[in-house]
């Protein structure tokens, strides 16, 4: 999230797949951050997010 904020205005949607011990906590932080970032824990969830965005 710090890197996203440091870069500034990002013109494309970012989808992040999280993995590891604190993936659920990281997903909550990202989802509540207000950033234009979609987060997913499972690979299927990430693939579904891509499909939804591309419509």
N, C-alpha and C positions, 0 to 999 in steps of 0.2 A: 504494500500500500504506500509505503514511503517512496519507493521508486516511481510509482504511478504519479504521485503528487509532485515529485521533483521534475518529472518530464514535462508536466503541464498538460495542455489540451491534446488528447489523443483522439484522432479522427475515426478510428476503427474500434469496434466492440472487441473486448478481450474476454476469452473464455479460459478459465483456469481449472485444470484438473488437479485436485489435491490428493495426496497419498501419505500415509504414515500415522504415527501415534496421535498427533493433534489435528488431524484433518477436519474433524467435526468442529472443533473450536475455531480453526482457521476459516472454515466456511462461514460460520456465524459472524466472525469479524468482518469478512469481506462483504457479506450480504447486508450488514448493518452500516457499512462505511459510506454509502451514498455514491460510491464510484461506479462508473459505467463498466463493471466487471461482473460477468456471470461465473459462478463457481460450481463445481461438481466434484463429487467424491468418486463415484464409479465411472468407469469408461463409458458405459451405456448412457448414463446421465449426461456426460459431456457430449457424446454423439447426438443425443436428443436435442441438446441446447443448440448445437451447430445446425441441425436440421430445422429447428424452429426459427432461428435467426435468418437462415437462407430462404425459408418459406417455400 
